[in-house]
Amino acid sequence: MERVDLDIGTAISMEEDAVTTDELMNVVDELTMGPTPAVHVVNNAMRIMAARYPADLVDRPLPPG
């Protein structure tokens, strides 16, 4: 995510840049680390957005309802 944010022309290789389904299922099921990939993605997204957008837009919780 960060490489693409820094240079939109960056080539994406699915073999090198993405986890396989088997690897992801192993992390989620066998290692019982389901929340870990989600937290990693959210933390990276927050870091990228915080550098580009005002803090109020990035850090505010979602409105109720």
N, C-alpha and C positions, 0 to 999 in steps of 0.2 A: 504494500500500500504506500509506503513512504517513498520508494523509488519512483512509482508512477506519479505520485503527487509532485515530486521534485522535477520530473521530466516526463511530460505527457507522451512523448515520443518513444519512451522506453518499450522495447519489445518484451512481451510476456510469454514465457515458455511454460506450458502446463506441466511438463515433465520436471522442471526445476523449481517452479514457483508455487506449486500446489501439492497438497498432501493427497495421497491416494485414499480411497474409501476404506480399504482394509486397515491402513495406518490410523486413520481417524477413529474407526470403530474400535481398534485395539486400545487407543488412549481412553476412549469413553467407557467401554465395557470392561475390559480386562484390568485396566489400571484405576478404574473408578475416578477418572479425572475429567468428567464431562464439563464442569464449569470452566476449567482452565483454558481451553481454546477460545471460548466465548469472551472471557475476561481479557485475554491477550488481544483479541481483535478490537474490543471496545477501548482498551488502553491505547492502542496504536491510533485508532480513529480520533480519540480525544486529543492526543498529542498533536496530530496533524491539524485538526480543526482549531485548537487553541493558538497555534502559530499564525493562523490566517484570519480568524473571525474574532469579534469582541467576546470577552469572557462571559458576559450575560447570556449570549446565545449558546455558548458551549456548556457552561456549568449549571445552568438552571434546570431543576427537575421538570418533568413533563407536567402539564396542568392536570388537575383531577378530572375524572370523568371520561 
